[in-house]
């Protein structure tokens, strides 16, 4: 009974760290890359990622999952597109 709860807490701790690292990466990215990718502005993504990272540490049942989804959205959708734009790969 105690082990699943501990594993879930550890998982959300790792996701929170990933969110804070993502916020730092987004803060270091050029602002025009977000415009070229037709995404929210750089500072909105920094706020989303930092807030989601902090929310992943709360004990409220649904909030860590919402934060994890927002962090996953950045890492699996927004960041690859921005990386391609910055590298000059404009393909589909």
PDB file of N, CA, C and O in Angstrom:
ATOM      1  N   UNK A   1       0.822  -1.192   0.000  1.00  0.00           N
ATOM      2  CA  UNK A   1       0.000   0.000   0.000  1.00  0.00           C
ATOM      3  C   UNK A   1       0.865   1.254   0.000  1.00  0.00           C
ATOM      4  O   UNK A   1       0.533   2.240  -0.659  1.00  0.00           O
ATOM      5  N   UNK A   2       1.966   1.220   0.732  1.00  0.00           N
ATOM      6  CA  UNK A   2       2.833   2.387   0.833  1.00  0.00           C
ATOM      7  C   UNK A   2       3.709   2.548  -0.409  1.00  0.00           C
ATOM      8  O   UNK A   2       3.997   3.673  -0.819  1.00  0.00           O
ATOM      9  N   UNK A   3       4.136   1.427  -1.014  1.00  0.00           N
ATOM     10  CA  UNK A   3       5.041   1.472  -2.154  1.00  0.00           C
ATOM     11  C   UNK A   3       4.432   2.163  -3.381  1.00  0.00           C
ATOM     12  O   UNK A   3       5.112   2.995  -3.980  1.00  0.00           O
ATOM     13  N   UNK A   4       3.192   1.868  -3.790  1.00  0.00           N
ATOM     14  CA  UNK A   4       2.639   2.592  -4.947  1.00  0.00           C
ATOM     15  C   UNK A   4       2.553   4.105  -4.725  1.00  0.00           C
ATOM     16  O   UNK A   4       2.792   4.885  -5.646  1.00  0.00           O
ATOM     17  N   UNK A   5       2.218   4.507  -3.525  1.00  0.00           N
ATOM     18  CA  UNK A   5       2.147   5.933  -3.231  1.00  0.00           C
ATOM     19  C   UNK A   5       3.528   6.576  -3.315  1.00  0.00           C
ATOM     20  O   UNK A   5       3.673   7.695  -3.808  1.00  0.00           O
ATOM     21  N   UNK A   6       4.522   5.871  -2.840  1.00  0.00           N
ATOM     22  CA  UNK A   6       5.881   6.383  -2.884  1.00  0.00           C
ATOM     23  C   UNK A   6       6.390   6.464  -4.325  1.00  0.00           C
ATOM     24  O   UNK A   6       7.065   7.425  -4.693  1.00  0.00           O
ATOM     25  N   UNK A   7       6.067   5.461  -5.134  1.00  0.00           N
ATOM     26  CA  UNK A   7       6.473   5.470  -6.539  1.00  0.00           C
ATOM     27  C   UNK A   7       5.788   6.602  -7.300  1.00  0.00           C
ATOM     28  O   UNK A   7       6.409   7.254  -8.139  1.00  0.00           O
ATOM     29  N   UNK A   8       4.522   6.830  -7.012  1.00  0.00           N
ATOM     30  CA  UNK A   8       3.803   7.921  -7.659  1.00  0.00           C
ATOM     31  C   UNK A   8       4.413   9.268  -7.277  1.00  0.00           C
ATOM     32  O   UNK A   8       4.577  10.138  -8.132  1.00  0.00           O
ATOM     33  N   UNK A   9       4.745   9.443  -6.023  1.00  0.00           N
ATOM     34  CA  UNK A   9       5.387  10.680  -5.585  1.00  0.00           C
ATOM     35  C   UNK A   9       6.735  10.882  -6.244  1.00  0.00           C
ATOM     36  O   UNK A   9       7.073  12.002  -6.629  1.00  0.00           O
ATOM     37  N   UNK A  10       7.520   9.806  -6.384  1.00  0.00           N
ATOM     38  CA  UNK A  10       8.816   9.889  -7.043  1.00  0.00           C
ATOM     39  C   UNK A  10       8.653  10.237  -8.518  1.00  0.00           C
ATOM     40  O   UNK A  10       9.423  11.027  -9.065  1.00  0.00           O
ATOM     41  N   UNK A  11       7.639   9.637  -9.166  1.00  0.00           N
ATOM     42  CA  UNK A  11       7.381   9.919 -10.571  1.00  0.00           C
ATOM     43  C   UNK A  11       7.037  11.395 -10.760  1.00  0.00           C
ATOM     44  O   UNK A  11       7.553  12.035 -11.676  1.00  0.00           O
ATOM     45  N   UNK A  12       6.176  11.943  -9.906  1.00  0.00           N
ATOM     46  CA  UNK A  12       5.810  13.346 -10.034  1.00  0.00           C
ATOM     47  C   UNK A  12       6.974  14.272  -9.678  1.00  0.00           C
ATOM     48  O   UNK A  12       7.057  15.383 -10.203  1.00  0.00           O
ATOM     49  N   UNK A  13       7.860  13.839  -8.806  1.00  0.00           N
ATOM     50  CA  UNK A  13       9.061  14.620  -8.519  1.00  0.00           C
ATOM     51  C   UNK A  13       9.940  14.720  -9.768  1.00  0.00           C
ATOM     52  O   UNK A  13      10.444  15.796 -10.088  1.00  0.00           O
ATOM     53  N   UNK A  14      10.121  13.607 -10.469  1.00  0.00           N
ATOM     54  CA  UNK A  14      10.911  13.617 -11.703  1.00  0.00           C
ATOM     55  C   UNK A  14      10.248  14.480 -12.779  1.00  0.00           C
ATOM     56  O   UNK A  14      10.933  15.194 -13.511  1.00  0.00           O
ATOM     57  N   UNK A  15       8.931  14.415 -12.873  1.00  0.00           N
ATOM     58  CA  UNK A  15       8.213  15.233 -13.853  1.00  0.00           C
ATOM     59  C   UNK A  15       8.328  16.711 -13.491  1.00  0.00           C
ATOM     60  O   UNK A  15       8.461  17.559 -14.374  1.00  0.00           O
ATOM     61  N   UNK A  16       8.278  17.023 -12.194  1.00  0.00           N
ATOM     62  CA  UNK A  16       8.431  18.410 -11.754  1.00  0.00           C
ATOM     63  C   UNK A  16       9.815  18.938 -12.114  1.00  0.00           C
ATOM     64  O   UNK A  16       9.949  20.079 -12.556  1.00  0.00           O
ATOM     65  N   UNK A  17      10.829  18.126 -11.930  1.00  0.00           N
ATOM     66  CA  UNK A  17      12.186  18.533 -12.311  1.00  0.00           C
ATOM     67  C   UNK A  17      12.261  18.754 -13.815  1.00  0.00           C
ATOM     68  O   UNK A  17      12.876  19.720 -14.268  1.00  0.00           O
ATOM     69  N   UNK A  18      11.643  17.870 -14.592  1.00  0.00           N
ATOM     70  CA  UNK A  18      11.619  18.042 -16.044  1.00  0.00           C
ATOM     71  C   UNK A  18      10.900  19.330 -16.433  1.00  0.00           C
ATOM     72  O   UNK A  18      11.302  19.996 -17.387  1.00  0.00           O
ATOM     73  N   UNK A  19       9.847  19.688 -15.708  1.00  0.00           N
ATOM     74  CA  UNK A  19       9.133  20.930 -15.992  1.00  0.00           C
ATOM     75  C   UNK A  19       9.982  22.152 -15.704  1.00  0.00           C
ATOM     76  O   UNK A  19       9.965  23.113 -16.473  1.00  0.00           O
ATOM     77  N   UNK A  20      10.719  22.130 -14.614  1.00  0.00           N
ATOM     78  CA  UNK A  20      11.578  23.268 -14.286  1.00  0.00           C
ATOM     79  C   UNK A  20      12.756  23.368 -15.247  1.00  0.00           C
ATOM     80  O   UNK A  20      13.178  24.471 -15.595  1.00  0.00           O
ATOM     81  N   UNK A  21      13.290  22.232 -15.677  1.00  0.00           N
ATOM     82  CA  UNK A  21      14.344  22.245 -16.693  1.00  0.00           C
ATOM     83  C   UNK A  21      13.786  22.760 -18.014  1.00  0.00           C
ATOM     84  O   UNK A  21      14.448  23.530 -18.710  1.00  0.00           O
ATOM     85  N   UNK A  22      12.575  22.340 -18.362  1.00  0.00           N
ATOM     86  CA  UNK A  22      11.928  22.834 -19.574  1.00  0.00           C
ATOM     87  C   UNK A  22      11.687  24.329 -19.527  1.00  0.00           C
ATOM     88  O   UNK A  22      11.816  25.010 -20.544  1.00  0.00           O
ATOM     89  N   UNK A  23      11.338  24.849 -18.353  1.00  0.00           N
ATOM     90  CA  UNK A  23      11.155  26.302 -18.211  1.00  0.00           C
ATOM     91  C   UNK A  23      12.472  27.022 -18.450  1.00  0.00           C
ATOM     92  O   UNK A  23      12.497  28.072 -19.092  1.00  0.00           O
ATOM     93  N   UNK A  24      13.566  26.467 -17.939  1.00  0.00           N
ATOM     94  CA  UNK A  24      14.879  27.081 -18.170  1.00  0.00           C
ATOM     95  C   UNK A  24      15.253  27.008 -19.648  1.00  0.00           C
ATOM     96  O   UNK A  24      15.782  27.973 -20.201  1.00  0.00           O
ATOM     97  N   UNK A  25      14.984  25.876 -20.289  1.00  0.00           N
ATOM     98  CA  UNK A  25      15.281  25.745 -21.719  1.00  0.00           C
ATOM     99  C   UNK A  25      14.444  26.710 -22.546  1.00  0.00           C
ATOM    100  O   UNK A  25      14.946  27.324 -23.488  1.00  0.00           O
ATOM    101  N   UNK A  26      13.173  26.844 -22.196  1.00  0.00           N
ATOM    102  CA  UNK A  26      12.307  27.778 -22.925  1.00  0.00           C
ATOM    103  C   UNK A  26      12.770  29.212 -22.715  1.00  0.00           C
ATOM    104  O   UNK A  26      12.693  30.027 -23.634  1.00  0.00           O
ATOM    105  N   UNK A  27      13.249  29.529 -21.520  1.00  0.00           N
ATOM    106  CA  UNK A  27      13.725  30.880 -21.246  1.00  0.00           C
ATOM    107  C   UNK A  27      14.977  31.207 -22.053  1.00  0.00           C
ATOM    108  O   UNK A  27      15.224  32.372 -22.364  1.00  0.00           O
ATOM    109  N   UNK A  28      15.767  30.196 -22.395  1.00  0.00           N
ATOM    110  CA  UNK A  28      16.995  30.428 -23.170  1.00  0.00           C
ATOM    111  C   UNK A  28      16.770  30.373 -24.675  1.00  0.00           C
ATOM    112  O   UNK A  28      17.688  30.660 -25.444  1.00  0.00           O
ATOM    113  N   UNK A  29      15.562  30.007 -25.109  1.00  0.00           N
ATOM    114  CA  UNK A  29      15.257  29.905 -26.530  1.00  0.00           C
ATOM    115  C   UNK A  29      14.910  31.278 -27.091  1.00  0.00           C
ATOM    116  O   UNK A  29      14.333  32.115 -26.397  1.00  0.00           O
ATOM    117  N   UNK A  30      15.266  31.499 -28.347  1.00  0.00           N
ATOM    118  CA  UNK A  30      14.934  32.775 -28.991  1.00  0.00           C
ATOM    119  C   UNK A  30      13.427  32.970 -29.029  1.00  0.00           C
ATOM    120  O   UNK A  30      12.677  32.025 -29.276  1.00  0.00           O
ATOM    121  N   UNK A  31      12.989  34.191 -28.786  1.00  0.00           N
ATOM    122  CA  UNK A  31      11.556  34.472 -28.716  1.00  0.00           C
ATOM    123  C   UNK A  31      10.874  34.345 -30.078  1.00  0.00           C
ATOM    124  O   UNK A  31       9.715  33.937 -30.152  1.00  0.00           O
ATOM    125  N   UNK A  32      11.577  34.689 -31.151  1.00  0.00           N
ATOM    126  CA  UNK A  32      10.955  34.625 -32.470  1.00  0.00           C
ATOM    127  C   UNK A  32      10.718  33.189 -32.939  1.00  0.00           C
ATOM    128  O   UNK A  32       9.932  32.968 -33.860  1.00  0.00           O
ATOM    129  N   UNK A  33      11.381  32.212 -32.323  1.00  0.00           N
ATOM    130  CA  UNK A  33      11.147  30.819 -32.696  1.00  0.00           C
ATOM    131  C   UNK A  33       9.736  30.389 -32.314  1.00  0.00           C
ATOM    132  O   UNK A  33       9.112  29.606 -33.031  1.00  0.00           O
ATOM    133  N   UNK A  34       9.233  30.886 -31.203  1.00  0.00           N
ATOM    134  CA  UNK A  34       7.860  30.551 -30.795  1.00  0.00           C
ATOM    135  C   UNK A  34       6.845  31.173 -31.756  1.00  0.00           C
ATOM    136  O   UNK A  34       5.818  30.568 -32.065  1.00  0.00           O
ATOM    137  N   UNK A  35       7.143  32.382 -32.223  1.00  0.00           N
ATOM    138  CA  UNK A  35       6.259  33.018 -33.203  1.00  0.00           C
ATOM    139  C   UNK A  35       6.292  32.268 -34.530  1.00  0.00           C
ATOM    140  O   UNK A  35       5.254  32.075 -35.163  1.00  0.00           O
ATOM    141  N   UNK A  36       7.482  31.845 -34.953  1.00  0.00           N
ATOM    142  CA  UNK A  36       7.611  31.116 -36.213  1.00  0.00           C
ATOM    143  C   UNK A  36       6.902  29.761 -36.139  1.00  0.00           C
ATOM    144  O   UNK A  36       6.399  29.267 -37.148  1.00  0.00           O
ATOM    145  N   UNK A  37       6.864  29.171 -34.964  1.00  0.00           N
ATOM    146  CA  UNK A  37       6.192  27.883 -34.782  1.00  0.00           C
ATOM    147  C   UNK A  37       4.691  28.061 -34.578  1.00  0.00           C
ATOM    148  O   UNK A  37       3.955  27.080 -34.467  1.00  0.00           O
ATOM    149  N   UNK A  38       4.242  29.302 -34.528  1.00  0.00           N
ATOM    150  CA  UNK A  38       2.821  29.620 -34.310  1.00  0.00           C
ATOM    151  C   UNK A  38       2.339  29.057 -32.970  1.00  0.00           C
ATOM    152  O   UNK A  38       1.279  28.436 -32.881  1.00  0.00           O
ATOM    153  N   UNK A  39       3.151  29.292 -31.930  1.00  0.00           N
ATOM    154  CA  UNK A  39       2.849  28.839 -30.569  1.00  0.00           C
ATOM    155  C   UNK A  39       2.652  30.036 -29.664  1.00  0.00           C
ATOM    156  O   UNK A  39       2.817  31.182 -30.083  1.00  0.00           O
ATOM    157  N   UNK A  40       2.299  29.766 -28.428  1.00  0.00           N
ATOM    158  CA  UNK A  40       2.224  30.838 -27.433  1.00  0.00           C
ATOM    159  C   UNK A  40       3.606  31.465 -27.285  1.00  0.00           C
ATOM    160  O   UNK A  40       4.608  30.880 -27.697  1.00  0.00           O
ATOM    161  N   UNK A  41       3.651  32.647 -26.700  1.00  0.00           N
ATOM    162  CA  UNK A  41       4.937  33.336 -26.585  1.00  0.00           C
ATOM    163  C   UNK A  41       5.875  32.603 -25.636  1.00  0.00           C
ATOM    164  O   UNK A  41       5.468  31.729 -24.871  1.00  0.00           O
ATOM    165  N   UNK A  42       7.123  32.984 -25.713  1.00  0.00           N
ATOM    166  CA  UNK A  42       8.171  32.359 -24.918  1.00  0.00           C
ATOM    167  C   UNK A  42       7.859  32.422 -23.424  1.00  0.00           C
ATOM    168  O   UNK A  42       7.979  31.420 -22.719  1.00  0.00           O
ATOM    169  N   UNK A  43       7.465  33.583 -22.948  1.00  0.00           N
ATOM    170  CA  UNK A  43       7.260  33.757 -21.507  1.00  0.00           C
ATOM    171  C   UNK A  43       5.997  33.069 -21.014  1.00  0.00           C
ATOM    172  O   UNK A  43       5.910  32.711 -19.840  1.00  0.00           O
ATOM    173  N   UNK A  44       5.032  32.880 -21.876  1.00  0.00           N
ATOM    174  CA  UNK A  44       3.851  32.095 -21.476  1.00  0.00           C
ATOM    175  C   UNK A  44       4.257  30.641 -21.272  1.00  0.00           C
ATOM    176  O   UNK A  44       3.812  30.000 -20.320  1.00  0.00           O
ATOM    177  N   UNK A  45       5.107  30.112 -22.166  1.00  0.00           N
ATOM    178  CA  UNK A  45       5.565  28.738 -21.992  1.00  0.00           C
ATOM    179  C   UNK A  45       6.449  28.592 -20.771  1.00  0.00           C
ATOM    180  O   UNK A  45       6.397  27.570 -20.087  1.00  0.00           O
ATOM    181  N   UNK A  46       7.260  29.598 -20.487  1.00  0.00           N
ATOM    182  CA  UNK A  46       8.079  29.545 -19.274  1.00  0.00           C
ATOM    183  C   UNK A  46       7.166  29.480 -18.050  1.00  0.00           C
ATOM    184  O   UNK A  46       7.408  28.692 -17.136  1.00  0.00           O
ATOM    185  N   UNK A  47       6.122  30.303 -18.028  1.00  0.00           N
ATOM    186  CA  UNK A  47       5.182  30.313 -16.900  1.00  0.00           C
ATOM    187  C   UNK A  47       4.416  28.990 -16.803  1.00  0.00           C
ATOM    188  O   UNK A  47       4.225  28.464 -15.706  1.00  0.00           O
ATOM    189  N   UNK A  48       3.978  28.451 -17.945  1.00  0.00           N
ATOM    190  CA  UNK A  48       3.252  27.178 -17.941  1.00  0.00           C
ATOM    191  C   UNK A  48       4.133  26.064 -17.382  1.00  0.00           C
ATOM    192  O   UNK A  48       3.691  25.270 -16.551  1.00  0.00           O
ATOM    193  N   UNK A  49       5.369  26.011 -17.838  1.00  0.00           N
ATOM    194  CA  UNK A  49       6.261  24.934 -17.403  1.00  0.00           C
ATOM    195  C   UNK A  49       6.668  25.081 -15.940  1.00  0.00           C
ATOM    196  O   UNK A  49       6.701  24.097 -15.201  1.00  0.00           O
ATOM    197  N   UNK A  50       6.975  26.303 -15.523  1.00  0.00           N
ATOM    198  CA  UNK A  50       7.352  26.504 -14.119  1.00  0.00           C
ATOM    199  C   UNK A  50       6.157  26.232 -13.203  1.00  0.00           C
ATOM    200  O   UNK A  50       6.304  25.586 -12.166  1.00  0.00           O
ATOM    201  N   UNK A  51       4.985  26.720 -13.582  1.00  0.00           N
ATOM    202  CA  UNK A  51       3.788  26.472 -12.782  1.00  0.00           C
ATOM    203  C   UNK A  51       3.427  24.997 -12.743  1.00  0.00           C
ATOM    204  O   UNK A  51       3.038  24.477 -11.697  1.00  0.00           O
ATOM    205  N   UNK A  52       3.554  24.326 -13.872  1.00  0.00           N
ATOM    206  CA  UNK A  52       3.256  22.894 -13.917  1.00  0.00           C
ATOM    207  C   UNK A  52       4.254  22.096 -13.091  1.00  0.00           C
ATOM    208  O   UNK A  52       3.887  21.113 -12.447  1.00  0.00           O
ATOM    209  N   UNK A  53       5.510  22.516 -13.109  1.00  0.00           N
ATOM    210  CA  UNK A  53       6.510  21.841 -12.291  1.00  0.00           C
ATOM    211  C   UNK A  53       6.197  21.960 -10.816  1.00  0.00           C
ATOM    212  O   UNK A  53       6.346  20.999 -10.060  1.00  0.00           O
ATOM    213  N   UNK A  54       5.765  23.139 -10.408  1.00  0.00           N
ATOM    214  CA  UNK A  54       5.402  23.333  -8.999  1.00  0.00           C
ATOM    215  C   UNK A  54       4.118  22.599  -8.640  1.00  0.00           C
ATOM    216  O   UNK A  54       3.988  22.064  -7.539  1.00  0.00           O
ATOM    217  N   UNK A  55       3.173  22.574  -9.571  1.00  0.00           N
ATOM    218  CA  UNK A  55       1.892  21.904  -9.324  1.00  0.00           C
ATOM    219  C   UNK A  55       2.083  20.395  -9.185  1.00  0.00           C
ATOM    220  O   UNK A  55       1.333  19.737  -8.463  1.00  0.00           O
ATOM    221  N   UNK A  56       3.084  19.848  -9.872  1.00  0.00           N
ATOM    222  CA  UNK A  56       3.343  18.405  -9.771  1.00  0.00           C
ATOM    223  C   UNK A  56       3.765  17.997  -8.363  1.00  0.00           C
ATOM    224  O   UNK A  56       3.730  16.812  -8.032  1.00  0.00           O
ATOM    225  N   UNK A  57       4.157  18.939  -7.547  1.00  0.00           N
ATOM    226  CA  UNK A  57       4.589  18.625  -6.184  1.00  0.00           C
ATOM    227  C   UNK A  57       3.461  18.747  -5.159  1.00  0.00           C
ATOM    228  O   UNK A  57       3.668  18.454  -3.981  1.00  0.00           O
ATOM    229  N   UNK A  58       2.274  19.176  -5.587  1.00  0.00           N
ATOM    230  CA  UNK A  58       1.167  19.346  -4.653  1.00  0.00           C
ATOM    231  C   UNK A  58       0.484  18.006  -4.373  1.00  0.00           C
ATOM    232  O   UNK A  58       0.496  17.117  -5.223  1.00  0.00           O
ATOM    233  N   UNK A  59      -0.106  17.859  -3.198  1.00  0.00           N
ATOM    234  CA  UNK A  59      -0.788  16.597  -2.873  1.00  0.00           C
ATOM    235  C   UNK A  59      -2.236  16.543  -3.364  1.00  0.00           C
ATOM    236  O   UNK A  59      -2.918  15.544  -3.139  1.00  0.00           O
ATOM    237  N   UNK A  60      -2.714  17.586  -4.025  1.00  0.00           N
ATOM    238  CA  UNK A  60      -4.090  17.588  -4.540  1.00  0.00           C
ATOM    239  C   UNK A  60      -4.166  16.569  -5.679  1.00  0.00           C
ATOM    240  O   UNK A  60      -3.321  16.607  -6.573  1.00  0.00           O
ATOM    241  N   UNK A  61      -5.142  15.665  -5.680  1.00  0.00           N
ATOM    242  CA  UNK A  61      -5.115  14.498  -6.569  1.00  0.00           C
ATOM    243  C   UNK A  61      -5.015  14.783  -8.076  1.00  0.00           C
ATOM    244  O   UNK A  61      -4.221  14.121  -8.743  1.00  0.00           O
ATOM    245  N   UNK A  62      -5.755  15.706  -8.635  1.00  0.00           N
ATOM    246  CA  UNK A  62      -5.793  15.849 -10.090  1.00  0.00           C
ATOM    247  C   UNK A  62      -4.739  16.814 -10.629  1.00  0.00           C
ATOM    248  O   UNK A  62      -4.341  16.692 -11.788  1.00  0.00           O
ATOM    249  N   UNK A  63      -4.283  17.759  -9.831  1.00  0.00           N
ATOM    250  CA  UNK A  63      -3.373  18.788 -10.319  1.00  0.00           C
ATOM    251  C   UNK A  63      -2.031  18.262 -10.829  1.00  0.00           C
ATOM    252  O   UNK A  63      -1.558  18.748 -11.857  1.00  0.00           O
ATOM    253  N   UNK A  64      -1.400  17.303 -10.172  1.00  0.00           N
ATOM    254  CA  UNK A  64      -0.137  16.791 -10.734  1.00  0.00           C
ATOM    255  C   UNK A  64      -0.304  16.172 -12.119  1.00  0.00           C
ATOM    256  O   UNK A  64       0.595  16.267 -12.954  1.00  0.00           O
ATOM    257  N   UNK A  65      -1.444  15.543 -12.363  1.00  0.00           N
ATOM    258  CA  UNK A  65      -1.680  14.957 -13.685  1.00  0.00           C
ATOM    259  C   UNK A  65      -1.832  16.044 -14.744  1.00  0.00           C
ATOM    260  O   UNK A  65      -1.330  15.899 -15.858  1.00  0.00           O
ATOM    261  N   UNK A  66      -2.517  17.125 -14.407  1.00  0.00           N
ATOM    262  CA  UNK A  66      -2.670  18.244 -15.339  1.00  0.00           C
ATOM    263  C   UNK A  66      -1.307  18.861 -15.635  1.00  0.00           C
ATOM    264  O   UNK A  66      -1.000  19.175 -16.786  1.00  0.00           O
ATOM    265  N   UNK A  67      -0.493  19.032 -14.604  1.00  0.00           N
ATOM    266  CA  UNK A  67       0.849  19.554 -14.797  1.00  0.00           C
ATOM    267  C   UNK A  67       1.705  18.639 -15.659  1.00  0.00           C
ATOM    268  O   UNK A  67       2.466  19.111 -16.503  1.00  0.00           O
ATOM    269  N   UNK A  68       1.583  17.346 -15.453  1.00  0.00           N
ATOM    270  CA  UNK A  68       2.349  16.383 -16.245  1.00  0.00           C
ATOM    271  C   UNK A  68       1.951  16.440 -17.714  1.00  0.00           C
ATOM    272  O   UNK A  68       2.804  16.311 -18.591  1.00  0.00           O
ATOM    273  N   UNK A  69       0.670  16.630 -17.989  1.00  0.00           N
ATOM    274  CA  UNK A  69       0.215  16.732 -19.376  1.00  0.00           C
ATOM    275  C   UNK A  69       0.785  17.986 -20.034  1.00  0.00           C
ATOM    276  O   UNK A  69       1.221  17.936 -21.184  1.00  0.00           O
ATOM    277  N   UNK A  70       0.785  19.104 -19.319  1.00  0.00           N
ATOM    278  CA  UNK A  70       1.326  20.351 -19.876  1.00  0.00           C
ATOM    279  C   UNK A  70       2.823  20.215 -20.146  1.00  0.00           C
ATOM    280  O   UNK A  70       3.309  20.685 -21.174  1.00  0.00           O
ATOM    281  N   UNK A  71       3.547  19.584 -19.245  1.00  0.00           N
ATOM    282  CA  UNK A  71       4.986  19.389 -19.442  1.00  0.00           C
ATOM    283  C   UNK A  71       5.232  18.440 -20.615  1.00  0.00           C
ATOM    284  O   UNK A  71       6.131  18.674 -21.423  1.00  0.00           O
ATOM    285  N   UNK A  72       4.447  17.386 -20.712  1.00  0.00           N
ATOM    286  CA  UNK A  72       4.569  16.458 -21.840  1.00  0.00           C
ATOM    287  C   UNK A  72       4.250  17.119 -23.161  1.00  0.00           C
ATOM    288  O   UNK A  72       4.891  16.830 -24.171  1.00  0.00           O
ATOM    289  N   UNK A  73       3.271  17.998 -23.167  1.00  0.00           N
ATOM    290  CA  UNK A  73       2.924  18.732 -24.385  1.00  0.00           C
ATOM    291  C   UNK A  73       4.105  19.556 -24.869  1.00  0.00           C
ATOM    292  O   UNK A  73       4.384  19.603 -26.067  1.00  0.00           O
ATOM    293  N   UNK A  74       4.791  20.198 -23.954  1.00  0.00           N
ATOM    294  CA  UNK A  74       5.959  20.988 -24.350  1.00  0.00           C
ATOM    295  C   UNK A  74       7.060  20.090 -24.915  1.00  0.00           C
ATOM    296  O   UNK A  74       7.603  20.372 -25.983  1.00  0.00           O
ATOM    297  N   UNK A  75       7.389  19.010 -24.205  1.00  0.00           N
ATOM    298  CA  UNK A  75       8.513  18.173 -24.624  1.00  0.00           C
ATOM    299  C   UNK A  75       8.236  17.362 -25.882  1.00  0.00           C
ATOM    300  O   UNK A  75       9.162  17.085 -26.645  1.00  0.00           O
ATOM    301  N   UNK A  76       6.984  16.973 -26.119  1.00  0.00           N
ATOM    302  CA  UNK A  76       6.696  16.104 -27.251  1.00  0.00           C
ATOM    303  C   UNK A  76       6.064  16.812 -28.437  1.00  0.00           C
ATOM    304  O   UNK A  76       5.929  16.212 -29.503  1.00  0.00           O
ATOM    305  N   UNK A  77       5.674  18.072 -28.283  1.00  0.00           N
ATOM    306  CA  UNK A  77       5.052  18.787 -29.395  1.00  0.00           C
ATOM    307  C   UNK A  77       5.745  20.115 -29.684  1.00  0.00           C
ATOM    308  O   UNK A  77       6.178  20.353 -30.811  1.00  0.00           O
ATOM    309  N   UNK A  78       5.853  20.962 -28.700  1.00  0.00           N
ATOM    310  CA  UNK A  78       6.366  22.311 -28.913  1.00  0.00           C
ATOM    311  C   UNK A  78       7.874  22.311 -29.116  1.00  0.00           C
ATOM    312  O   UNK A  78       8.365  22.872 -30.096  1.00  0.00           O
ATOM    313  N   UNK A  79       8.606  21.698 -28.214  1.00  0.00           N
ATOM    314  CA  UNK A  79      10.073  21.732 -28.289  1.00  0.00           C
ATOM    315  C   UNK A  79      10.629  21.112 -29.562  1.00  0.00           C
ATOM    316  O   UNK A  79      11.532  21.703 -30.153  1.00  0.00           O
ATOM    317  N   UNK A  80      10.141  19.940 -30.032  1.00  0.00           N
ATOM    318  CA  UNK A  80      10.677  19.410 -31.297  1.00  0.00           C
ATOM    319  C   UNK A  80      10.421  20.344 -32.481  1.00  0.00           C
ATOM    320  O   UNK A  80      11.280  20.486 -33.352  1.00  0.00           O
ATOM    321  N   UNK A  81       9.259  20.973 -32.521  1.00  0.00           N
ATOM    322  CA  UNK A  81       8.965  21.887 -33.620  1.00  0.00           C
ATOM    323  C   UNK A  81       9.888  23.104 -33.578  1.00  0.00           C
ATOM    324  O   UNK A  81      10.399  23.534 -34.612  1.00  0.00           O
ATOM    325  N   UNK A  82      10.098  23.652 -32.399  1.00  0.00           N
ATOM    326  CA  UNK A  82      10.977  24.807 -32.266  1.00  0.00           C
ATOM    327  C   UNK A  82      12.417  24.413 -32.588  1.00  0.00           C
ATOM    328  O   UNK A  82      13.135  25.187 -33.221  1.00  0.00           O
ATOM    329  N   UNK A  83      12.846  23.241 -32.170  1.00  0.00           N
ATOM    330  CA  UNK A  83      14.204  22.778 -32.482  1.00  0.00           C
ATOM    331  C   UNK A  83      14.399  22.637 -33.983  1.00  0.00           C
ATOM    332  O   UNK A  83      15.448  23.004 -34.512  1.00  0.00           O
ATOM    333  N   UNK A  84      13.397  22.108 -34.671  1.00  0.00           N
ATOM    334  CA  UNK A  84      13.481  21.999 -36.128  1.00  0.00           C
ATOM    335  C   UNK A  84      13.567  23.371 -36.786  1.00  0.00           C
ATOM    336  O   UNK A  84      14.332  23.551 -37.734  1.00  0.00           O
ATOM    337  N   UNK A  85      12.817  24.311 -36.313  1.00  0.00           N
ATOM    338  CA  UNK A  85      12.850  25.657 -36.872  1.00  0.00           C
ATOM    339  C   UNK A  85      14.220  26.286 -36.646  1.00  0.00           C
ATOM    340  O   UNK A  85      14.773  26.908 -37.553  1.00  0.00           O
ATOM    341  N   UNK A  86      14.765  26.132 -35.456  1.00  0.00           N
ATOM    342  CA  UNK A  86      16.071  26.722 -35.168  1.00  0.00           C
ATOM    343  C   UNK A  86      17.192  26.056 -35.965  1.00  0.00           C
ATOM    344  O   UNK A  86      18.201  26.697 -36.261  1.00  0.00           O
ATOM    345  N   UNK A  87      17.029  24.785 -36.313  1.00  0.00           N
ATOM    346  CA  UNK A  87      18.035  24.084 -37.123  1.00  0.00           C
ATOM    347  C   UNK A  87      17.866  24.333 -38.614  1.00  0.00           C
ATOM    348  O   UNK A  87      18.766  24.032 -39.398  1.00  0.00           O
ATOM    349  N   UNK A  88      16.724  24.880 -39.011  1.00  0.00           N
ATOM    350  CA  UNK A  88      16.485  25.140 -40.431  1.00  0.00           C
ATOM    351  C   UNK A  88      15.733  24.045 -41.129  1.00  0.00           C
ATOM    352  O   UNK A  88      15.638  24.058 -42.357  1.00  0.00           O
ATOM    353  N   UNK A  89      15.187  23.084 -40.390  1.00  0.00           N
ATOM    354  CA  UNK A  89      14.381  22.009 -40.998  1.00  0.00           C
ATOM    355  C   UNK A  89      12.933  22.455 -41.020  1.00  0.00           C
ATOM    356  O   UNK A  89      12.258  22.435 -39.990  1.00  0.00           O
ATOM    357  N   UNK A  90      12.456  22.853 -42.178  1.00  0.00           N
ATOM    358  CA  UNK A  90      11.090  23.370 -42.259  1.00  0.00           C
ATOM    359  C   UNK A  90      10.135  22.373 -42.884  1.00  0.00           C
ATOM    360  O   UNK A  90       9.029  22.753 -43.268  1.00  0.00           O
ATOM    361  N   UNK A  91      10.517  21.124 -42.998  1.00  0.00           N
ATOM    362  CA  UNK A  91       9.670  20.117 -43.628  1.00  0.00           C
ATOM    363  C   UNK A  91       8.460  19.777 -42.780  1.00  0.00           C
ATOM    364  O   UNK A  91       8.330  20.223 -41.640  1.00  0.00           O
ATOM    365  N   UNK A  92       7.584  18.984 -43.356  1.00  0.00           N
ATOM    366  CA  UNK A  92       6.390  18.562 -42.637  1.00  0.00           C
ATOM    367  C   UNK A  92       6.823  17.540 -41.659  1.00  0.00           C
ATOM    368  O   UNK A  92       5.999  17.012 -40.912  1.00  0.00           O
TER     369      UNK A  92
END
